């Protein structure tokens, strides 16, 4: 029960890595609000775990502000904020990515962190405590060809994490990031381009431990970084990648 008595919001929490984090947080005693673009999926998982759910578009300022207002009613003051929601574009030459798709990738992966900071950081500053966790990627540390703008958005998130950590440390708010390798999530086929045994084998050959990240892997790492056990850790971009970045 490492998170007993704490309240947490997980964006994109209805599936993939987000669901793994939600399940771990719930098992460790946190009051969890699952915030997702798919409110039906969020409600279904919340009903299973005894959590709360809310719909949100993390790229929209009004939607994030509404989430903050609802969170106060559903789980009280927010101790933990997990910026997990993210998207990618299909593998292709950088100049072939349409402008609208570029804008959407940066709105969801980067602007969302700014919007949630505006919505939740003031209360954390005032309380003198809090933990923020950003879901970055090995793509932000060791980019692969064909995913240039996704890589760049995750590199932005890693730098934002460090900048936030330095600024918020005097107020007792810690900010860290997780950098998973591609995992068994709904986004896997978009990273691979085509989800075939051959493409999986090719990708797995670059991961020394020989497997994809699982939602449970991210849940375990997230729980540690957001718990009091990590009270001296801030500004870290932890690789959860089976050795991919070694």
C-alpha positions, -999 to 999 in steps of 0.1 A, spaced: 0 0 0 27 24 -10 2 50 -23 -23 47 5 -40 81 12 -28 96 -21 -50 108 -50 -38 104 -86 -49 114 -121 -37 93 -150 -44 107 -185 -49 82 -212 -55 58 -183 -81 36 -200 -58 14 -221 -22 5 -227 6 18 -204 -19 41 -187 -42 12 -177 -11 -6 -163 -3 24 -142 -40 28 -131 -41 -9 -120 -9 -6 -100 -19 26 -83 -52 12 -73 -36 -19 -60 -12 2 -39 -40 22 -23 -43 54 -43 -76 71 -51 -74 71 -89 -91 92 -115 -89 77 -150 -89 106 -175 -93 95 -211 -105 107 -245 -127 75 -245 -150 81 -215 -168 47 -219 -135 28 -216 -125 49 -186 -158 42 -169 -155 4 -176 -120 2 -160 -131 25 -131 -160 2 -124 -137 -28 -123 -112 -12 -100 -134 10 -78 -118 41 -93 -133 73 -108 -134 82 -144 -137 114 -166 -135 122 -203 -108 146 -213 -91 159 -244 -56 167 -231 -49 190 -260 -78 213 -252 -74 239 -225 -111 240 -216 -113 203 -213 -82 201 -191 -96 229 -169 -129 210 -166 -110 179 -156 -92 198 -128 -125 211 -115 -141 176 -116 -110 160 -100 -115 182 -69 -150 167 -64 -141 131 -72 -108 125 -55 -99 157 -36 -66 175 -39 -43 158 -64 -11 144 -51 0 126 -82 -4 136 -119 6 112 -146 8 127 -181 4 94 -200 -18 103 -230 1 102 -262 -1 96 -300 23 90 -329 23 93 -366 30 63 -389 66 56 -399 74 77 -430 99 102 -443 97 134 -421 87 156 -450 57 134 -458 40 139 -425 10 162 -430 9 195 -411 -23 186 -394 -9 153 -381 23 171 -369 2 196 -350 -19 169 -334 12 149 -323 27 180 -306 -7 191 -291 -12 157 -274 24 149 -265 37 183 -256 10 210 -252 -9 187 -229 19 188 -204 18 226 -204 -20 225 -200 -20 201 -171 7 221 -154 -15 252 -156 -44 233 -142 -27 213 -114 7 229 -105 -7 259 -86 -24 237 -60 7 215 -57 29 246 -51 5 259 -25 4 225 -7 42 221 -8 41 186 -22 32 166 -53 46 142 -79 43 146 -116 52 118 -140 55 123 -177 54 93 -201 82 100 -226 99 73 -247 132 58 -257 124 76 -290 133 108 -272 167 94 -262 177 72 -292 155 82 -322 146 57 -350 143 68 -386 107 74 -399 93 87 -366 111 120 -366 83 143 -352 72 117 -327 108 114 -316 111 152 -313 79 154 -292 92 129 -267 126 147 -266 107 178 -258 89 160 -230 122 149 -214 136 184 -215 103 197 -201 105 172 -173 139 184 -162 129 221 -165 98 215 -144 118 195 -118 143 223 -113 116 250 -110 93 231 -87 118 215 -64 118 244 -39 81 239 -34 85 202 -27 70 190 -61 89 163 -78 88 157 -116 101 126 -134 97 108 -167 95 72 -179 110 62 -212 96 29 -223 105 10 -254 75 1 -277 51 -21 -258 21 -43 -261 -4 -14 -264 -29 -2 -290 -1 21 -304 23 -8 -313 11 -12 -349 17 25 -355 53 22 -344 59 -8 -365 40 4 -395 26 -31 -400 22 -55 -371 36 -88 -386 57 -115 -370 86 -104 -392 83 -68 -381 80 -78 -344 111 -100 -347 131 -72 -363 121 -48 -336 127 -72 -307 162 -79 -320 171 -43 -309 160 -50 -273 186 -69 -253 161 -84 -229 142 -96 -260 106 -85 -252 84 -55 -255 75 -33 -225 43 -44 -208 18 -22 -190 28 -39 -158 64 -28 -163 53 8 -165 29 5 -136 57 -8 -113 82 19 -123 55 46 -120 45 35 -86 81 37 -73 87 72 -88 54 86 -74 58 70 -40 76 85 -10 103 59 -15 115 81 -44 114 113 -23 150 122 -33 144 116 -70 135 144 -94 143 153 -129 150 117 -139 141 102 -173 141 65 -163 145 40 -191 121 11 -189 133 -5 -222 150 -38 -216 184 -23 -225 173 -7 -257 193 25 -250 224 9 -237 
